[in-house]
Each structure stands twice: as structure tokens, then as C-alpha cells.
Amino acid sequence: MTKSLSKIILTIVMFTVANSVFCQTKWHKEPLYSPLLEKAKFKAIEYKSTDYIAIGYVYKRQFIDGQNITFISKQMQDTIISGRYYISDNLAYIDGMWKQKNENGITRTYGVFQVKNADNEFGFTIKPKEGKPLQIETKDVFLYQGFRNKYPATLTKQDYTTYLLSVTYTDSQDERDYYKIEMKVDNKLIYKYGYYAINEFVKYITDVTRFYNNGDKFVGKVENTPTEDNYVKSELREGKFTHTKGETDEEELTKLSDGAFKYKVLYSNRKVDNNMAQMEIIVNKSLVEKYGYWAVGDYIYNTPIVKYTYKNGDVFEGEQEHKRDTVNANSLSIKSQLTKGKLKYATGEEFEGDLSGDWFCGVPISGTMKFTDGSVKKGNWFTQYGITAKQEVNEIEKGKSPTEKREIAKSLFKENQYQEEIHIVERALDNDDYESAKNAYANALKLKPENEEYINTQIKKIDKLQIEKRKRIAELKRKNALINKYGNYWGELIFNKEFTPGMTKEMVLEFTSDKCYKISKSIHSGMTIETWTFDKDKMQLEMLKESKNQEDAQTALGVMMIMGLAEGFGYNIRDQFPTLVFKNGKLTDVYQY
């Protein structure tokens, strides 16, 4: 053995021991390592008629069960297989790594391998002269690092029944191309083709995951068509795209039981001013047959029925019209307009009609609206609230739902009605029409019961004005009657209660009462002279005599009491009843006390 080969062997041994410890399979029940015997020796056995050397601990002319062993190619000066060596059912196994070389490069398999280099029952010998070509049979694999044609491929065990195959296309550069595929390999294919049938796996497995250079990811089915150069042409079928750029986060094409397909797209927040969360359409299978899979633009353009879910939770299901971009002939851009269908609001309302028709205050009105309280309105239901001013429209548009907007419209309508009633009050008061003013206030109270205190106060004020008006009318009527009876001069004086010489007793009695006076008469020189002197006691007695019932009597007593109180505060009732002197029935003298 040359010195350079010895160095190579030592280096490889150190590496493979560490690697074997790191890569132990975890599904074996045998102990990973057995105790090293004191008399064991670390040997490198060079088999005479073969191309390999075996290196490991030897005791009693055999490698020690449970310790590392490494087989090295003398020609290649590289590891063939290395790992924990153990015996099971009189067969030799290595739990470790098997390295091979093919036209694409070096492959590495980490797993469990049965090894043989002899014809005996045990199948393994350490005698240099008896060693035969090394036979390695794979019993289990937890990681295979190889190739699919020239591309790196790995097969990783996921559980007891499933492996994950990954192939990386190192020459993929276009951002629309995929650079890696992954697929699950079940035990049926392993049993049929073996662990290393990477080409067959790629050819026959149709459920794959693709990773694209632009960050996209596709999970779904493909249709594989083998080519003459051992490659496979794969075309996408149903599945789901996940996007990291652009205006959508996900696109999904799912085959339904009746042969049709459902296309669903989730819109991204990367799309500026986007208020839609997702769109769904049912694609007729004839469209897929005509345009192929993932011809999304053609699907949308030829599918009138759509379902949109908006970010606020609203959902529209119905028809839409499409127009292609006519400015750019090469553009695939499609402009869509929602038309007839049902719009379900997240807040509970439902609109059914034409969304391409008229809208008002942000609400569609070319159809029927069903509110959360179950009420139904057709057409422009805002008209019943008389909404016309732009300020009112702006206020209504602040509502977050049709029901909320209706409540705002109701409130504005009620406020307008209330203000109109207040205007009626003002106009009625200007014309002294107090009954109309009170009726208008009563209507205003029905509109705004919360203003009851204010409105009742105003009505009381009107009642006072009404009493004053009646009093004024009565006084004017009396004045006119007095003027008609006595003429302007005497009528005015009588109305103003002015004791004026020249008045007859009839005139004086129009504004005073002889029952408040003590009357004395005398005749002098053929002239009858009457003197009227105020008599408080007589007045009070007459008041009581005129009382027709107990209530009137109590009223009279009340008046007397008030008069007494008034006199206590300096008011003299006699001032209203001056002493009067009549000569032959006409007033000649007036004496104040």
C-alpha cells in the first residue's frame, strides 16, 4: 500500500466516521453502536483480486458488529460505501452512505444496504484472498442525491410510505420558467421501479409542485408526455398558483364532478385601490377543450356568470359583460361590467337587479333592496325622503350599509319636515294665526318627541298671545260699539274710562258701577243734584249678593282679600272710584280722594 493511498484512506475514514454518525437512519431498533472491545484492532484489509479496501475494527477475524466500516475503491481512491456495520439474520448490513458515479456525476444514497463479498452463507469475509467483487443491495433509503438527466435530484423519505422527489433545473433563467419541481413518490412506485428510478417517477407522477424564478409556486396536476431524448414535456392541468408579485395572490383551477372547472383568483393588496378579495367562475369544459388549461383571459371573456367577494365581505353573484382592450390589438386586457345579479352585503342587506343601472348615494337602485329588518323597497327608494341637496347626499354617503344610509335619509327627511313645520309656525305667527301655529308645533312634536319641553313652552306662549288677541278684539269691539252709540268723542272717553264732565249717568255707568257708591240726592233751585261717594262695604256686600253659588262666593272673597293685600302695599281702591256729582243727570264735578 502506497503512502499516498494511506493518507487518502485515513482522511476518508475520518470523514466517513463523522458522516455516518450524522446520517444514521432513525427507524431501526438495533443500537447505533456497540461497545468497542479492548482487543479490537483498527485494520485496513486489501482484498487481492478486487478493487476495494475495507477499513474498520476487527476482532476474531471479523468486523465488529455495531462499529463503522468503510469500503474504498483502490482505483478511484474514493469511498464506495461507509456506515455502521451490523449483522441481522446472518446477513451483513451497512447503515450509512453509498457513493456511486454515473455519466452525470457522483450520486450519494443514505440508507440501509445489504453487502456481500463472499459465497458463504454469511456472505461476507475479511480474508484478503477470499474476497470477491462487492455486492450492494439497497434495503431502505432516507436520502438519495442523484440526477434527473443532468439536473440535480434528491429523494427524501417523508414517512414509512412516502418519499419526496425534488429536481432542480440549474439552467432555468427566464423568470416565467420553473427552476424546481417536487413530487411525492409512494411505495407502490418504489416497489415497481426501485429507489433510483428518477426518470420513471418524473414520467409517471402527475401531482407536482413547481417553483418558478419569479417567486410563483404551482401545486397541482400535470400531463406528462415523454420525448425521444429522455425528457418529459409537462403541461399544467388543474391546481393552484401562489404568486409573490403582481395583482393576485392565488389562482386555482379545480375540476368538478360534472367535468366543468372552477376558476378562483384571490386578489392581492399589492393591487392599488383594489376593493375585491376574490373572483370565481365556472368554466365550461368545452372552453378548456378549445383554449387549453389556464387560458384565464378566454375563460373570463366567454363566461358571463361570475361570483365576486369583496374585501368588506360583500358578495355578488350574477352576470357581467366583457370588452377586450381595443386600443392595443395585442393586449389580453379585458374590461368587465357587472350587470344583473344579486349583491349580498356583509351587513345583511340583499340587492337584486342591474348593477350597471342607476346608483344613488353609493347604493344600486335599478332593482329591489331587502333591508336587514325584512322590508323590501323597489327602485329609487330615496325619493320618498326627498333627498335633493348635495349636502344631504354627502351625509348619506357616509353610511356604511344601505340600512344605515336609509336611517340617515330618514333622519334628514324628518329634520326637513320638522324645519318645515317650524317655518309654518313662523308664517302663522306673522299673520296672527295662532291655531295654525299650534297645529304646526303639534306636528313638529310628533317628528321630534325629544323636543317636547321646548315645543310645549312655545305653545304656552302662543296661548298667551291668543288670549291677548281675544282681549284686543273684545276691546276693539267694545270701543266700536261705544263710538257707534255715543260718537267718537264720548266713545273714546268712555272706552278709556275717563270721568269727564258732561257725561250722562248712562255713559258713566258704561265703565263703573253705582253698586260701589253711596248715592245721595238733593234738589236746589229746581235742579236735581246727585252725589256718588265710594262705599267699600256696599261694594263688598253687592259682590256677595251677586254670587250665585259657593264657588262665586269664594271668588268674591278672594277678590276682597286681594284688594285688602293691595291696600296694604299702598294701593288705594278709592282711586278707581272718585266722588261724582251729577246735576240733572249729567256729570259736573269729579273729586279724587
Legacy VTK file of the C-alpha trace (Angstrom):
# vtk DataFile Version 3.0
C-alpha trace
ASCII
DATASET POLYDATA
POINTS 593 float
0.000 0.000 0.000
1.472 3.313 -1.021
1.994 6.125 1.435
-0.252 8.495 -0.562
-3.045 5.935 -0.569
-2.671 5.542 3.209
-3.183 9.281 3.674
-6.234 9.173 1.453
-7.646 6.227 3.385
-7.078 7.967 6.735
-8.756 11.164 5.518
-11.738 9.287 4.118
-12.094 7.230 7.304
-12.205 10.347 9.498
-14.831 11.893 7.213
-16.987 8.800 6.869
-16.994 8.092 10.613
-18.348 11.596 11.298
-20.738 11.388 8.366
-22.045 8.013 9.452
-22.822 9.269 12.928
-24.665 12.262 11.470
-26.684 10.267 8.920
-27.882 7.295 10.962
-31.310 6.111 9.896
-33.810 6.603 12.657
-36.235 3.773 12.011
-34.025 0.816 13.095
-34.441 -0.769 16.507
-30.878 -2.044 16.712
-28.469 0.016 18.886
-26.493 2.518 16.814
-23.147 1.431 18.175
-21.878 -1.476 20.298
-19.069 -1.092 22.863
-15.613 -1.323 21.391
-13.719 -4.410 22.694
-10.296 -3.877 24.255
-8.598 -6.348 21.913
-10.230 -4.949 18.784
-7.857 -3.629 16.160
-8.424 -0.949 13.548
-7.432 -2.534 10.243
-7.460 -1.822 6.529
-7.987 -5.054 4.584
-6.919 -5.017 0.965
-8.633 -7.760 -0.976
-6.209 -9.197 -3.528
-8.439 -9.859 -6.508
-10.821 -6.905 -6.094
-10.784 -3.140 -6.467
-11.658 -2.217 -2.905
-10.223 -1.999 0.573
-12.300 -2.493 3.735
-11.425 -0.413 6.797
-12.839 -0.949 10.300
-12.381 -2.545 13.720
-11.638 -6.293 13.653
-11.933 -8.881 16.406
-11.612 -12.652 15.990
-11.161 -12.319 12.245
-14.345 -10.366 11.598
-15.510 -6.799 11.605
-17.180 -5.808 14.861
-20.959 -5.623 14.754
-22.140 -2.099 15.575
-18.986 -0.259 14.519
-18.186 1.793 11.416
-16.858 0.162 8.286
-15.723 1.807 5.063
-15.118 0.360 1.602
-12.741 2.352 -0.585
-12.072 1.923 -4.302
-8.384 1.332 -4.938
-8.672 2.620 -8.478
-10.769 5.712 -7.755
-9.219 6.276 -4.310
-12.661 7.252 -3.028
-15.328 5.838 -0.753
-17.690 3.242 -2.140
-19.847 2.728 0.943
-19.447 3.693 4.581
-21.506 3.478 7.751
-22.465 1.382 10.757
-21.905 -2.293 10.103
-24.250 -4.828 11.707
-25.457 -8.423 11.353
-29.124 -9.348 11.136
-30.415 -12.881 10.411
-26.822 -13.847 9.483
-26.723 -11.184 6.793
-24.334 -8.225 6.687
-25.692 -4.666 6.516
-24.336 -1.166 6.450
-26.417 1.701 7.723
-24.773 4.689 6.077
-23.850 6.211 2.711
-23.272 4.561 -0.677
-21.473 6.645 -3.277
-21.673 5.909 -6.999
-20.582 7.572 -10.200
-22.556 7.832 -13.434
-22.398 9.910 -16.615
-23.848 12.949 -14.823
-21.656 12.879 -11.728
-21.452 11.414 -8.230
-24.605 10.088 -6.542
-24.981 9.538 -2.818
-27.515 7.328 -1.124
-28.067 7.432 2.625
-29.875 4.376 3.864
-29.559 0.681 4.735
-27.653 -1.672 2.396
-27.031 -5.426 2.383
-23.383 -6.119 1.494
-21.771 -9.340 0.191
-18.246 -10.213 -0.934
-18.212 -13.987 -0.462
-20.059 -17.141 -1.480
-20.526 -18.445 2.038
-23.856 -18.373 3.857
-22.850 -15.331 5.784
-21.948 -13.636 2.504
-19.114 -11.585 3.959
-15.408 -12.273 4.628
-12.404 -10.280 5.786
-9.886 -12.731 4.339
-7.921 -10.832 1.653
-7.626 -13.865 -0.629
-11.294 -14.870 -0.433
-12.849 -11.518 -1.197
-14.959 -11.272 -4.328
-16.457 -8.235 -6.088
-18.530 -6.217 -3.644
-22.293 -6.660 -3.998
-24.519 -3.906 -2.566
-28.318 -4.165 -2.399
-30.403 -1.214 -1.199
-32.862 -2.170 1.535
-34.004 1.269 2.599
-33.286 4.876 1.653
-33.853 8.049 3.635
-31.950 10.365 1.275
-30.764 9.941 -2.291
-28.746 12.676 -4.002
-28.538 11.976 -7.720
-29.664 13.268 -11.071
-32.598 13.529 -13.423
-30.716 13.591 -16.714
-28.115 16.301 -15.984
-30.144 18.044 -13.280
-29.622 17.519 -9.524
-32.323 15.399 -7.922
-32.988 14.328 -4.337
-35.273 11.638 -2.969
-36.076 12.163 0.704
-38.053 9.797 2.883
-41.043 11.533 4.490
-42.560 8.627 6.402
-42.895 4.864 6.051
-44.928 5.094 2.840
-43.944 8.346 1.105
-40.871 9.939 -0.414
-40.365 13.473 -1.697
-38.588 13.827 -5.040
-37.054 17.193 -5.892
-35.404 18.084 -9.225
-33.579 21.398 -9.702
-33.148 22.786 -13.219
-29.895 24.685 -12.904
-30.089 26.255 -16.364
-33.535 27.805 -15.856
-33.202 31.580 -16.269
-36.434 33.071 -17.647
-38.498 34.365 -14.712
-41.589 32.675 -16.162
-39.879 29.249 -16.123
-39.819 26.927 -13.156
-36.457 26.039 -11.634
-37.523 23.203 -9.371
-40.198 20.532 -9.188
-41.270 18.439 -6.252
-43.475 15.361 -6.185
-44.463 12.681 -3.729
-43.414 9.113 -4.526
-45.392 6.348 -2.840
-44.165 2.841 -2.042
-46.063 1.356 -4.970
-43.777 3.120 -7.436
-40.725 2.283 -5.302
-41.640 -1.394 -5.335
-42.308 -1.290 -9.063
-39.292 0.699 -10.293
-36.855 0.771 -7.408
-35.412 3.623 -5.357
-33.349 5.148 -8.143
-35.924 5.269 -10.960
-35.938 9.071 -11.020
-36.778 9.190 -14.712
-39.799 6.951 -14.233
-41.031 8.990 -11.280
-40.877 12.218 -13.270
-42.547 10.500 -16.204
-45.493 8.887 -14.395
-46.248 11.104 -11.408
-48.815 13.794 -12.270
-49.215 15.517 -8.891
-46.371 18.011 -8.644
-45.200 21.263 -7.087
-43.393 23.754 -9.312
-41.228 26.648 -8.100
-40.786 29.499 -10.582
-37.961 32.019 -10.931
-40.378 34.917 -10.391
-41.398 33.554 -6.994
-44.583 31.812 -8.136
-45.485 28.354 -6.914
-47.817 25.827 -8.556
-49.318 22.844 -6.752
-51.473 20.546 -8.839
-51.639 18.120 -11.714
-49.667 17.953 -14.945
-49.922 15.865 -18.078
-46.577 14.264 -18.976
-45.531 13.361 -22.495
-42.142 11.601 -22.850
-39.841 12.849 -25.619
-37.281 10.943 -27.678
-34.337 12.444 -25.766
-35.486 11.013 -22.416
-37.049 14.277 -21.343
-40.687 14.865 -20.446
-42.964 17.569 -21.786
-45.284 18.598 -18.941
-48.414 20.657 -19.378
-50.285 22.112 -16.418
-53.728 20.857 -15.557
-55.873 21.761 -12.553
-54.122 23.116 -9.479
-53.249 26.279 -7.596
-50.773 29.073 -8.260
-49.357 31.133 -5.421
-47.910 34.470 -6.528
-45.433 36.736 -4.761
-45.678 39.524 -7.350
-48.393 41.137 -9.415
-52.035 41.840 -8.623
-53.066 38.368 -7.439
-52.005 36.183 -4.527
-53.549 32.901 -5.661
-55.158 31.347 -8.733
-56.852 27.977 -8.576
-58.333 25.770 -11.303
-60.348 22.841 -9.945
-62.100 20.115 -11.903
-65.685 19.484 -10.817
-67.608 16.223 -10.797
-69.586 17.150 -13.934
-66.440 17.807 -15.967
-66.583 21.593 -15.698
-63.896 23.602 -13.917
-63.986 26.234 -11.210
-61.505 29.072 -11.575
-60.868 31.146 -8.457
-58.484 34.062 -8.035
-57.512 35.802 -4.801
-56.588 39.433 -5.378
-53.566 40.915 -3.647
-53.149 44.040 -1.571
-50.349 44.827 -3.987
-53.034 45.934 -6.433
-53.567 49.663 -5.943
-57.091 50.754 -4.940
-58.337 47.191 -5.100
-61.552 46.523 -3.213
-62.053 42.926 -4.391
-60.931 39.897 -2.405
-61.641 37.093 -4.868
-63.452 36.068 -8.035
-64.940 32.705 -9.012
-66.294 31.467 -12.342
-67.476 28.065 -13.507
-65.686 27.267 -16.764
-67.474 25.023 -19.220
-65.326 22.034 -20.170
-65.761 22.967 -23.844
-63.812 26.186 -23.175
-60.948 24.162 -21.679
-61.020 21.830 -24.648
-60.994 24.789 -27.053
-58.456 27.100 -25.397
-56.493 24.695 -23.202
-55.712 24.808 -19.500
-55.055 28.126 -17.742
-56.352 30.238 -20.641
-57.780 32.554 -18.000
-58.483 35.518 -20.291
-60.527 33.363 -22.655
-62.369 31.761 -19.736
-63.397 35.125 -18.296
-64.331 36.625 -21.677
-66.595 33.677 -22.537
-68.146 33.140 -19.092
-70.999 35.574 -18.262
-71.758 34.273 -14.768
-69.359 35.327 -12.004
-69.053 35.459 -8.236
-67.123 38.313 -6.623
-66.246 38.528 -2.951
-65.189 41.990 -1.831
-62.779 42.900 0.935
-65.601 44.330 3.040
-67.412 40.979 2.917
-69.973 41.851 0.215
-70.674 39.105 -2.343
-72.024 39.492 -5.880
-73.331 36.558 -7.906
-74.674 37.156 -11.366
-73.889 38.303 -14.873
-71.141 40.513 -16.228
-70.327 41.883 -19.664
-66.788 41.843 -21.072
-64.951 44.023 -23.545
-61.432 43.443 -24.794
-58.900 46.261 -24.974
-59.477 47.776 -28.429
-56.656 50.320 -28.109
-53.906 47.704 -28.105
-54.633 44.886 -30.521
-52.055 42.616 -28.871
-53.351 43.200 -25.351
-55.187 40.482 -23.444
-56.741 43.094 -21.142
-60.458 42.647 -20.502
-62.809 45.262 -19.082
-65.748 43.803 -17.197
-69.024 45.383 -16.106
-71.332 43.749 -13.575
-74.938 43.643 -14.765
-77.867 41.581 -13.482
-77.456 39.572 -10.332
-77.663 39.525 -6.547
-75.446 41.589 -4.265
-75.322 40.325 -0.684
-73.967 42.897 1.723
-71.806 41.813 4.647
-74.162 43.855 6.816
-77.132 41.651 5.877
-78.911 43.512 3.064
-79.580 41.958 -0.342
-79.954 43.772 -3.657
-81.256 42.023 -6.751
-81.252 43.854 -10.046
-78.953 45.544 -12.547
-75.700 46.852 -11.070
-74.900 48.573 -14.363
-78.024 50.709 -13.919
-78.578 53.754 -11.738
-76.908 54.292 -8.375
-77.635 56.907 -5.724
-75.585 57.727 -2.646
-73.394 54.696 -3.364
-76.368 52.295 -3.500
-77.739 50.487 -6.602
-81.368 51.456 -7.263
-82.195 49.648 -10.534
-83.771 46.714 -8.748
-85.036 45.573 -5.347
-83.356 46.148 -1.986
-84.131 43.936 1.000
-83.112 45.541 4.277
-81.976 43.882 7.490
-85.416 44.368 9.063
-87.009 42.371 6.233
-88.576 45.354 4.490
-88.298 45.496 0.698
-88.020 48.601 -1.487
-88.002 48.798 -5.271
-86.293 51.366 -7.455
-85.012 54.644 -6.041
-86.378 54.360 -2.515
-84.509 57.596 -1.628
-87.221 59.644 -3.396
-89.666 59.088 -0.545
-87.293 61.038 1.671
-86.999 63.972 -0.740
-83.193 63.916 -0.839
-82.052 66.592 -3.276
-79.338 68.796 -1.772
-75.741 67.737 -2.361
-75.013 68.317 1.306
-77.619 65.683 2.158
-76.178 63.273 -0.428
-72.711 63.685 1.065
-74.097 62.992 4.532
-75.916 59.841 3.388
-72.831 58.527 1.611
-71.091 58.376 4.992
-73.304 55.404 5.876
-71.545 52.042 5.737
-74.562 49.990 4.644
-77.870 50.522 2.796
-79.731 50.218 6.101
-77.505 52.808 7.738
-77.878 55.103 4.721
-81.636 54.705 4.884
-81.607 55.681 8.552
-79.577 58.785 7.709
-82.039 59.618 4.916
-84.942 59.151 7.332
-83.264 61.397 9.860
-82.619 64.091 7.246
-86.182 63.770 5.965
-87.559 64.076 9.492
-85.344 67.097 10.123
-86.570 68.703 6.903
-90.194 68.046 7.883
-89.528 69.420 11.332
-87.973 72.582 9.945
-90.908 72.980 7.549
-93.325 72.831 10.486
-91.240 75.457 12.280
-91.464 77.647 9.174
-95.247 77.182 9.192
-95.245 78.333 12.808
-93.270 81.449 11.884
-95.553 82.306 8.962
-98.662 81.679 11.047
-97.420 83.919 13.860
-96.660 86.662 11.348
-100.336 86.511 10.390
-101.584 86.113 13.988
-102.883 82.661 13.013
-102.299 81.099 16.423
-104.298 77.902 15.828
-102.243 77.060 12.720
-99.071 77.814 14.674
-100.088 75.436 17.480
-101.071 72.724 14.973
-97.672 73.071 13.304
-95.947 72.763 16.683
-98.025 69.639 17.424
-96.853 68.106 14.124
-93.269 69.077 14.946
-93.607 67.331 18.318
-94.613 64.092 16.586
-91.484 64.320 14.437
-89.191 65.124 17.346
-90.642 63.932 20.665
-87.294 64.739 22.261
-88.111 68.458 21.818
-91.289 68.175 23.921
-90.208 70.633 26.645
-89.250 73.335 24.152
-92.367 72.902 21.997
-94.757 72.891 24.972
-93.145 76.125 26.209
-93.680 77.695 22.806
-97.306 76.555 22.695
-97.933 78.173 26.106
-96.523 81.411 24.756
-98.913 81.163 21.805
-101.805 80.542 24.218
-100.943 83.814 25.958
-100.730 85.619 22.639
-104.063 84.115 21.695
-105.685 85.347 24.940
-104.218 88.800 24.413
-105.518 88.798 20.871
-109.020 87.844 22.007
-108.829 90.575 24.615
-107.754 93.092 21.988
-110.567 92.015 19.709
-113.105 92.281 22.536
-111.802 95.713 23.495
-111.903 96.896 19.907
-115.419 95.546 19.544
-116.471 97.348 22.725
-114.766 100.569 21.607
-116.513 100.467 18.254
-119.815 99.781 19.968
-119.306 102.755 22.281
-118.352 105.034 19.380
-121.370 103.864 17.398
-123.588 104.578 20.407
-122.099 107.797 21.723
-119.977 109.178 18.897
-116.234 109.412 18.546
-115.634 111.974 21.260
-117.646 110.426 24.042
-116.966 106.864 22.847
-113.174 107.290 23.175
-113.543 108.838 26.693
-115.875 106.113 27.861
-113.573 103.382 26.428
-110.600 104.928 28.230
-112.660 105.141 31.461
-112.128 108.865 31.819
-114.645 110.575 34.116
-115.436 113.729 32.104
-117.913 116.492 32.960
-120.782 116.488 30.543
-121.163 112.706 30.594
-124.607 111.379 31.348
-125.132 108.825 34.102
-125.629 106.216 31.338
-122.166 106.998 29.936
-120.535 106.814 33.388
-122.199 103.501 34.125
-120.611 102.048 30.940
-117.263 101.816 32.806
-118.179 101.941 36.532
-120.918 100.605 38.799
-123.349 102.504 41.011
-123.289 99.464 43.307
-119.916 100.670 44.560
-121.280 104.069 45.511
-123.415 105.551 48.227
-125.792 107.912 46.379
-127.311 110.981 47.943
-129.888 113.243 46.204
-130.993 116.817 46.711
-132.968 119.478 44.781
-131.748 123.009 44.680
-133.286 125.802 42.603
-135.244 123.217 40.597
-132.076 121.283 39.830
-131.662 117.618 40.924
-128.225 117.038 42.397
-126.834 113.526 42.957
-123.575 112.881 44.796
-121.930 109.473 44.382
-119.457 108.586 47.129
-117.420 105.317 47.069
-118.648 102.831 49.677
-116.329 99.886 50.147
-118.679 97.995 52.415
-121.533 98.318 49.946
-119.277 97.121 47.127
-118.279 94.006 49.054
-121.862 93.319 50.076
-123.058 93.633 46.489
-120.296 91.255 45.339
-121.506 88.637 47.792
-125.144 89.206 46.896
-124.356 88.609 43.210
-122.701 85.266 43.972
-124.951 82.604 42.516
-123.163 79.686 44.143
-120.492 78.767 46.639
-117.766 78.962 44.009
-118.747 82.536 43.088
-118.825 83.463 46.741
-115.333 82.076 47.245
-114.193 84.048 44.217
-115.682 87.222 45.598
-113.998 86.635 48.943
-110.748 86.048 47.111
-111.091 89.358 45.312
-111.770 91.099 48.601
-108.681 89.533 50.123
-106.559 90.625 47.185
-107.941 94.132 47.495
-107.008 94.141 51.159
-103.487 92.979 50.365
-103.202 95.631 47.656
-104.199 98.353 50.079
-101.590 97.001 52.492
-98.977 97.669 49.818
-100.213 101.272 49.322
-102.751 100.734 46.575
-105.982 102.710 47.207
-109.066 101.176 45.581
-110.832 104.519 46.021
-108.652 105.962 43.253
-110.726 103.925 40.825
-113.957 105.310 42.260
-113.741 109.116 42.573
-116.629 111.119 44.049
-119.040 112.077 41.293
-121.574 114.973 41.234
-124.456 114.844 38.740
-126.800 117.775 38.068
-129.979 116.929 36.215
-128.380 113.613 35.112
-125.083 114.995 33.812
-121.702 114.801 35.410
-120.479 118.202 36.545
-117.778 117.508 39.121
-115.194 114.781 39.780
-113.351 114.650 43.117
-110.394 112.370 43.734
-109.518 111.404 47.304
LINES 1 594
593 0 1 2 3 4 5 6 7 8 9 10 11 12 13 14 15 16 17 18 19 20 21 22 23 24 25 26 27 28 29 30 31 32 33 34 35 36 37 38 39 40 41 42 43 44 45 46 47 48 49 50 51 52 53 54 55 56 57 58 59 60 61 62 63 64 65 66 67 68 69 70 71 72 73 74 75 76 77 78 79 80 81 82 83 84 85 86 87 88 89 90 91 92 93 94 95 96 97 98 99 100 101 102 103 104 105 106 107 108 109 110 111 112 113 114 115 116 117 118 119 120 121 122 123 124 125 126 127 128 129 130 131 132 133 134 135 136 137 138 139 140 141 142 143 144 145 146 147 148 149 150 151 152 153 154 155 156 157 158 159 160 161 162 163 164 165 166 167 168 169 170 171 172 173 174 175 176 177 178 179 180 181 182 183 184 185 186 187 188 189 190 191 192 193 194 195 196 197 198 199 200 201 202 203 204 205 206 207 208 209 210 211 212 213 214 215 216 217 218 219 220 221 222 223 224 225 226 227 228 229 230 231 232 233 234 235 236 237 238 239 240 241 242 243 244 245 246 247 248 249 250 251 252 253 254 255 256 257 258 259 260 261 262 263 264 265 266 267 268 269 270 271 272 273 274 275 276 277 278 279 280 281 282 283 284 285 286 287 288 289 290 291 292 293 294 295 296 297 298 299 300 301 302 303 304 305 306 307 308 309 310 311 312 313 314 315 316 317 318 319 320 321 322 323 324 325 326 327 328 329 330 331 332 333 334 335 336 337 338 339 340 341 342 343 344 345 346 347 348 349 350 351 352 353 354 355 356 357 358 359 360 361 362 363 364 365 366 367 368 369 370 371 372 373 374 375 376 377 378 379 380 381 382 383 384 385 386 387 388 389 390 391 392 393 394 395 396 397 398 399 400 401 402 403 404 405 406 407 408 409 410 411 412 413 414 415 416 417 418 419 420 421 422 423 424 425 426 427 428 429 430 431 432 433 434 435 436 437 438 439 440 441 442 443 444 445 446 447 448 449 450 451 452 453 454 455 456 457 458 459 460 461 462 463 464 465 466 467 468 469 470 471 472 473 474 475 476 477 478 479 480 481 482 483 484 485 486 487 488 489 490 491 492 493 494 495 496 497 498 499 500 501 502 503 504 505 506 507 508 509 510 511 512 513 514 515 516 517 518 519 520 521 522 523 524 525 526 527 528 529 530 531 532 533 534 535 536 537 538 539 540 541 542 543 544 545 546 547 548 549 550 551 552 553 554 555 556 557 558 559 560 561 562 563 564 565 566 567 568 569 570 571 572 573 574 575 576 577 578 579 580 581 582 583 584 585 586 587 588 589 590 591 592
